[in-house]
């Protein structure tokens, strides 16, 4: 990332990385085991055949509690006849009109599809049992201007198993903290286009992961769901909190809209033309292998502010977009198990360190931050190769010229030749951006697999000459004390532009001529 910041240092005022939109869910885990559901009803002295009546009574208790809260806070409780209505727009309008500075804004009611419980007869046993099924039920949406989290909402299922969904935004929390510390800033939507003390703001943002979210959410759950104390008494536990979706964004703040606008189209174009599936996997800390199941999809979307480019790896994604004078690179994690973390696990009765899939528990929040921040930084590092075309003309001309190195003379590169294209693609392959590449890596990418040891030897010698040629042109450099090579800053610039000319600009020119 430092390369990117250095390249545009005259345009950039600062960088802030922290969580953006976050969706937490609260599950009462015992309810998802049939034996526990039966045990709960036994403790409540409810017969299976009376479950429907009992569940309705409990649901009314939850709805009555919502009415009491709305009356107590003098806030509206509104029923929506469609689940497709944008609830946030309604809540923000009410907040603005009623000038709600803190506390409950409103409560919205909506009937929506859900997963719930019902009583069914078991044909094998001939007995009734409580089963999970899809149905519709009433949800309550509590919108708050929270004293810590800012604008947020809580979605509560009024029927068993009383699932809770909590939406917060990390930048809302950050704004609250900056206000308390007296640090000035300017906002555009949920991004900060300017901060007086960027270093201090980042230090504050890094404290977000230290919040005891489980404790904070338990307090909210107790307020809106009066059934929680009884559930905790029976199961000795309440809600188990997980992060269902986490967006972690790195915001690069430019001096003004024009400063970003001058380079943003080229950044988008570079990402579209040059970032392949292997690159995207590398950004996200993965390696593309034959074992990978799924697709890597890149698409663009026009927005009022500009163009968004998004790379999707299954349910997770990495995207880039502009928000006024802010360049945002954002990693979204919906399925954390696609990422491996190094932690202690129990194996054969012993605690050992192993690489294991990352879990959804709210206590893994710092892991989400680690993975996402590195992904964003890798993406920005790759974008550091983008240089305005006019600045590269002279170096492209030099690329085609021969170079003298001591007694040896090396020819230039023809950017339009198929072999040069393969070499440039191999050198810039995203899988090499962390550890560099070897002779073998280039050989496998540029040439067909050798059938004999003799062919392998000949191809290896040929690649050695190519590597020497790349080095004398200062496109790559040897990594000390290793047999690996890395791309130089000049290499990133020239090779990227060369590929762009070959893959996009030249074909488009020929099409226009035709």
Secondary structure, 3 states (H helix, E strand, C coil): CHHHHHHCCCCEEEEEEEEEEEEEEEECHHHHCHHHHHHHHHHCCCCHHHHHHHHHHHHHHHHHHHHHHHHHCCCCEEEECCCCCCHHHHHHHHHHHHCCCCEEEEEEEEEEEEEEEEEEECCCCCCEEEEEEEEEEEEEEEEEEECCCEEEEEEEECCCCCCEEEEEEHHHHHHHHHHHHCCCEEEECCEEEEECCHHHHHHHHHHHHHCCHHHHHHHHHHHHCCCHHHHHHHHCCCCEEEEEEEEEEEEEEECCHHHHHHHHHHHHHHHHHHCCHHHHHHHCCCCCCCCCCCCEEEEEEECCCCEEEEEEECCEEEEEEEECCEEEEEEEECCHHHCEEEEEEEECCEEEEEEEECCCEHHHHHHHHHHHHHHHHHHHHHHCCCCCHHHHHHHHHHHCCCEEECCEEECCCCCCCHHHHHHHHHHHCHHHCCCCECHHHHHHHHCCCCCCHHHHHHHHHHHHHHHHHHHHCCCEEECCCCCCEEECHHHHHHHHHHHHHHHHHHHHHHHHHC
